[in-house]
Amino acid sequence: MPAMPASVLRFFTASHAADAEAWASAFAEDAVFHDPVGRPPVEGREAIHAFIAGVLSGFSPFLGLTPLQAHTAGNAVAVSWHGSALTPTGRPVNWSGINVFELDDQGLIKEARAYFDQAVLRAQLAS
């Protein structure tokens, strides 16, 4: 994995383990998660945990988001990634995007913005 701050690394590592608790623990208690940008944000670690658990339940299994490149500037990190999973019927699903993370003073994610083409993901889930 590319070098990145610990909380951002935990975000991606937990996605590979399909561990909603560990994934949400990368976020500050009052974090905001735009997934994807353009939809209403998920606010607060508890709500983010529920959101992630809901996403994970739609796949069997969720194989994770694999970071390809990470670029850090101060308390902001931009990461390009590739996602993969299987539907409950065994169909592969692949998509990619970029997340931009802003970290708080403790190094936790205070805001995350996910940029990906949701239509590409939906089309694979519908076919």
N, C-alpha and C positions, 0 to 999 in steps of 0.2 A: 504494500500500500504506500502511496506517496506520503511524505512527511506532512503532518498537520497537527493542530492542537489536540490535546487528549480528549476533550469532549466531542470534537468532530470525529476523531478516530473511533470513539465509542459509538457514535451515531451509526457509522457504517459497519463496524464489527457486530453490533447488536442486530443489525438488519440481516446479516448472514446467519446469525443464530436464531432468527425469528423470535427474539426475546423482547416482548413489548415493554417489560419492566426496565430492563437495561437500556433499551432504546430511549425511553422517556427520561431516564435518569441523566441523559446528556443535556437536558434542558433545565433552565432555571425554573423555580416555582411559578413565576409570573411570565413565562416565555410566551411568545406568539409564533405560530407556525402557519405559514401560507403554503398549502399543499393541495393543488398548485396555485401559483399567483393568479389572481382573478376570481378565486372562490373566497367566500368568507373565511377569515383566519380562525384557527383553533387557538384558544387562549387558555393558558395555565397548564402546568405539568400534568395534572390529573386528567384534564380533557384531552391533552395530547396523548397520554397513555391509552385512553379509551379509543381515540381515533386510530392509533397504530394497531391496537388489538383488533379493531374492526377490519382494517385493511388486511391484516395477516389472516383473518378467518376466511377471507374470500379466495385464498389460494391453498394448494395442497401439493407440495410445500411452497412457501415463499423462499426463494434461493438467495435473495439479498440484493443490495445496491453496492456495486463494486466501484470504488473511486478510481478514476483514471489519471487525473491531474488535480493538484491542489495549489492554490495561490493565496498566500497570506499577506495582508497589509494591515498592520496594527491589530485591532480587535476584529477584523473582518477576514473571512476566508471564503473563497469561491472554489467549488469542487465540481468538476465534470464527472459523471458517473454513468454506469450501465446497470439497468435493473433486469432481473430475470426471476421467473416463477413458473409454476405449473398450475393450471386450473384444476378444480376438483375432479374433472374428467380426464386429466392428464395432458391437456394441450399446453405446449410451451407458450410463454408470453415474454416478450423482450421489449424494452423501451430504454430511452436514455434522456439525460437532462443535465442541468446545472443547478446546484444549490448554492445560495449565498447565505452565510452564517454571520451573525454579529454576536460577539461574546461579551459577557458581563465581566466585572472586576474579579470574580472568582474563577473565570475561565469557562463557565457554563454557557450554553447557547441561550441568548436572550431573544433572538429573533432568527427565524430561518425562512427563506423564500425558495420554493422549489419551482423551477422552470422546466416544463416538459410538455409535449403535445399530448394532451389528454385524449384526443380523438384517436390517436394511434393505439393507445392502450385500450380504449373502449372497443375499437374495431377488433382487436385480437380476442377480447373477452366475449364478444358477441358471435364470433365465427365458429 
